[in-house]
């Protein structure tokens, strides 16, 4: 059975003067993506899709360059829309993220509602999978990844499904044919996929 790996971009170069969608990976983020290439399961990847955000495209480009594959850029794979607030300091951002997940039917300070972001990421993933075959990677973002994970697990929206740690660079896996969750979040460069 073919697998789908949902991977979140790793660490970014945070710059409050630059719009968040234009942030690039940090040196640590680039280094982690290069370490990911050592994973034996990467050889089985046949399709790569990415959001339009630069950090996701940067990460997808490293994997695609190594495998000689194109990257399908899909705007709907983007992170939940936070443009109403733009950059927020860490403590304020974490409080907003808590509220985003705790009240999925409400827009918190103009952010995209969690229920809308979840519906969008589900549609985007289905469109990606309809246009490809074999093992696929979707390189995107943490909040929409958590929303997708909740959907695949049949659970209500909750921040408990958010990726562990700080900085991103995690993955979960589900079956292409049955959409059954195979593994929860794992650090991407250490992920064991049952080879």
Order of alpha helices (4+ residues) and beta strands (2+ residues): beta-alpha-beta-alpha-beta-alpha-alpha-beta-alpha-beta-beta
